[in-house]
């Protein structure tokens, strides 16, 4: 019996020694055993330190128990980030305070080696082949299948209509990938990212795609938080809202959609007088409005101009010939309550106050009205 205990103890010590030796050789086993991840970053950045964020998405989507920010010094061109192993794959950005954000990348756990030059504003992330996580490989596959090229075209688009068109193509590509890969965290993080940069406005395609995710992903805080935000957007209705605004003569008014009960379709347009994209889009409404204003169509433009810009607001309306209904939400007080932070933002609603579509292009609006009102 005594000899048996000695043999078992000797075997245990040998196994522990082999495990530690193996982990030192590969890093991966040892890091996972410690419930940590490590990112080893090579860089030519001229700053003293770099930061790593969870994809710069809205904090409301993230698990509040997880560290939001990692910041470490650069030593001989190397930065090492360490932290507790996340409960699921996380999409990160690297931030150089002088250059900005890097491309995105994923870590699951264990050790990841990558490089981001930041020299001459080069923000491309290169992940070592032997250190790529499963999720990183999925992300790179999606980028090769068109995500990169679509985003490049979208960034070069000259008009709001073009950007929206490429956004729809991009979102469709993400949902198609999700349909084929329901257990991938790549679509979930991309939805969180683009939803954040879209000022968290309702996205019907994203909303309808959420049931496609696997049961494992549906248990995460990230999924639950995104789903809740999408539901809030789905339930958004302007029908019963009463907004404290000013009319073009600067008199106080309480605007309700029900006051336009002679209109079958109303375009609610949120903008401001110094908004370049707004001023590119709004002239396209002029011929549409002239054709359909007497047969059931109305436009209500609500400006969020600051108090100091009120005269600019009035001047632009007159000079541009925007001859529909205008209200001023001075300093954007009411608009902020509705979580509208990007401009232009438009809602086409029917006479029941139901949203038909958000950010409908002028061409699509023209086709829609021709079918409904011609």
Secondary structure, DSSP 8 states (H G I E B T S, - for coil): -HHHHHHHHHHHHHHHHHHHHHHHHHSHHHHHHTTEEEEEEE----SSEEEEESTT--GGGS-TTS--EEEEE-BTTEEEEEEE--SS-EEEEEEETTTEE---EEE-SEEEEEEE--GGG---EEE-GGG--HHHHHHHHHIIIIIHHHHHHHHT--SHHHHHHHHHHHHHHHHHHHHH-TT-SHHHHHHHHHHHHTTT---HHHHHHGGGS-HHHHTSHHHHHHHHHHHHHHT---TT--EEEE-TT--EEEE-GGGGTT-SEEEEEEE-TT-HHHHHHTHHHHHHHHHHTTTTEEEEEEE---GGGHHHHHHHHHHHT--SEEEE-GGGHHHHHTT--SSSEEEEEETT--EEEES--HHHHHHHHHHHH-
